[in-house]
Amino acid sequence: MTIYSFSPFGYEGALVTVEVDLRRGIPAIDIVGLADNAVKESRERMRSAIRNSGFEFPMERVLISLSPADLKKEGSGFDLPLALAVLSAQNEKNKSAKSPEEVDETEQILVVGELELSGTIRPVRAIHAAASTAVQAGITKCIVAQANAAEAREVAGMRVFGAENLAEAFEALSKPELFTGTEENSDDFFVPEGSVNVNGVLFPAEDKCMEFADISNQNKLVRALQVAAAGGHNVLAYGPPGCGKTLAMSRFQALLPLLTVEESQATTRIHSLAGLMRPEQPLMRIPPFRIPHQTSSVEGMCGGGAHCRPGEISLAHNGVLFLDEAAEFKSSVLQMLRVPIENGTISISRAGRTTVYPARFQLLVATNPCPCGNYGSSNKLCLCSMKSVEQYWRKFSGPLLDRIDIRIHAENNTENIAVLDKNPPHPCENCCDQTNCENCEKIQTMEIEEQEKPLSTSKLREQIADAILIQRERQGKRNAQLSPQEILDFCKLGREEQSIFDSAVSNHDFSQRAVSSILKLSRTIADMDKSVKIKKEHLQEAISLRMDSGPLDLFNGE
C-alpha cells in the first residue's frame, strides 16, 4: 500500500508520497525530502500519538522519505500519514509468513490530518483541494479527520473515512467497506438548508435582512441590480451619501442563484486552501460575497505571501467583489482589477514558483460623486473644486470604467418626496373644484403607492431565474462572459433595432467594449422576458444602463 499526503501551495498544490524504512541502528527518526519545521516537528507528535494510542513504536532507526524530494513540504497535515506509514511498515515487518496474494502493493490512499499527543486527529485546511487533486491522479480513497470528512466527500469519486483518532485510522487501512463517498452526477451533493426552487433554479433561503421590498425610492438601481444578477454584469452606482446605494448593493447576494456543482468545486477548493471552510457548509453552493476594506493592499486583493494564499479577487471567484466607497481604495489596487476582470484568472509568482488562481468575479462598485458627496445635489452645496472632483474620478481610469457594463446614478429622492407631500398634484383638476374631494384623494394615494412600491426579493428572483435557465441551456455560462463570436451568434439584431443601435453608437461615441456590453445587456434583458429575439425596448434599456445619466460624464478620458 502506498500512502500519499498533500502539500498545499497556490491553487494546484502537490501530492507527496510517504515512504518508511525500518533499519538496524540507534533508535531515531530521520525525515528527508525538504520538510519545513512544522513537518519536522511531527516526529515528536507522531511518536507520542502512537504510544498513547496503544501501539508500540519501532525500536529501530526510522527513515521517512517524502517525495518528490525537490518540493518543499509544508503544513501540519503530515502527522497522520507519517504515523500510519510507520505503523504499516512495522506491521509488514512483523508478518513473516504472509502470502503474496494478501498484499496489495498497488493500492493507493490519501491521508491528511494533524495529531494530538493523545492520538486524536485534528482537522486541517485544504482538504477539498487535496481530495480533488488525488482523484485527478487516480487515488479514490482517503482518510481524514472526522471534522473534514464531509468536505472531502463533496469531491465526486472520492471514498472517505473520517477518523476520530489514530487507532480508527489504522483499522480503516484494512477495512475498505468503511469508506463512503459521492458518485459522479449524483443528487447527493450538499444543498444549503432552506434553498428555494424558483422556476427550476435554486436560490438561497429567503432572509428578511436581505429583502428588497424595504428599499424605497431606488427602483432604477434595483432594476439595474436585477439585470446584473441575471447576466453576471459589473455595476457602478454613485450618488450622495445616504441615498441607499450601499444598502441596495449589499443585498445583491439575495438575487444570486446557488452555484452549480461544477462551479462550486473550484470555489470550494479556493476557500479550502484559505482555511475558510465551515463544517456546516462542506461545499460552497452559495456564491461568495467579498467586501474588502478600503485599506486593502495589492497583495491582499491579488493574493501572495510565502505560500501563495488566495486574495480577495480569487475568494470572490464565481461570486461578487463589492467595493464600497471605492474611491478611497488605492489607485494601484483599482487598476490591478483590470486584467482579472478581462481574463478571469490571476497569476502569482513567489520565490521561483508560479500559481494561477481562477478569479472570475462580478464587480460591484459604490462611490460618492465627489470627496464631500454633494456634487450634483439640488439642495446641498458642494465644497469641492472641479480639480478635486476630477482627481477623485481619475482614480478609476477610463479603461477600468470601460469594463463596467452598468452605470447608475443613485439619486437622493427623499427630498422630492417631501416636496410632493407638501404640494401633491391633483389627479382630477379638470373635473371638480379640488376641495374636499374624497375620490381625488383616494386616486392620488393609489397612484403614489403604485409608483413607489418596490418589488420584493421573491418577485425579482422570478425573471432572474428565467434568464439564468435560458443561459445555461443556450451557452452554459452567463451572458457577461460571452466571447466575441458568441456575441455575433446570440445577440443578433433586427433591422429596426440595428438602426437604433448604430445611431446610439454614433451619437455617444461608444468604445468597442461598450458596444459589446450593450449587446450582452440587451441579450440579458431579452432573456428575462423569455424573448428569443432582442426587441427595441430591450436594446433601449441596455443603452440607458450603459450610458451615464447622472451629473458626471464618466466617458471623459475614455
WOPEUR-V906040 format. One line per field, one symbol per residue. ss: DSSP state (H for helix, E for strand, C for the rest). burial: + if it has 9 or more other ideal C-beta (glycine too) atoms within 8 Angstrom, else -. A space follows every 50 residues. Layout:
BEGIN
ss: ???
burial: ???
END
This chain:
BEGIN
ss: CEEEEEECCCCCCEEEEEEEEEECCCCEEEEECCECHHHHCHHHHHHHHH HHCCCCCCCCEEEEEEECCCCCECCCCHHHHHHHHHHHHHHHHHCCCCCH HHCCCCCEEEECCEECCCCEEECCCCHHHHHHHHHHCCCCEEEEEHHHHH HHHCCCCCEEEEECEHHHHHHHCCCHHHCEECCCCCCCCCCCCCCEEECC EEECCCCHHHCHHHCCCCHHHHHHHHHHHHHCCCEEEECCCCCCHHHHHH CHHHHCECCCHHHHHHHHHHHHHCCCCECCECCCCCCCEECCCCCCCHHH HHEECCCCEECHHHHCCCCEEEEECHHHCCHHHHHHHHHHHHHCEEEEEE CCEEEEEECCCEEEEEECCCCCCCCCCCCCCCCCCHHHHHHHHHCCCHHH HHCCCEEEECCCCHHHHHHHHHCCCCCCCCCCCCCCCHHHHHHHHHHHHH HHCCCCHHHHHHHHHHHHHHHHHHCCCCHHHCCHHHHHHHCCECHHHHHH HHHHHHHHCCCHHHHHHHHHHHHHHHHHCCCCCECHHHHHHHHHHHCCCC CCCCCCCC
burial: +++++++++++-++++++++-+--------+++-+--+++-++-++++++ +++-+--+-+++++++--+-+-++++++++++++++++++-+-------- -------+++++++++--+-+++++++++++++++---++++++++-+++ ++++++-++++++-++++++-++-----+-++------++-+--++-+-- ++++-+---+++--+--+--++-+++++++++++++++++--+++--+++ +++++++++-+-++++++++++++--+---++++++++++-+---+-+++ ++++---++++++++++++++++++++-+---++++++-++---++-+-+ --+-+++++-++++++++++-++++++----+-+---++--++-+++--+ ++++++++++-++-+-+--+-------+--------+--+--++--++-- -+-+-+++-++++++++++++-------++++---++--++-+---++-+ +--++----+---++++++++++++++++-+--++--++++++-++-+-+ -+-+---+
END
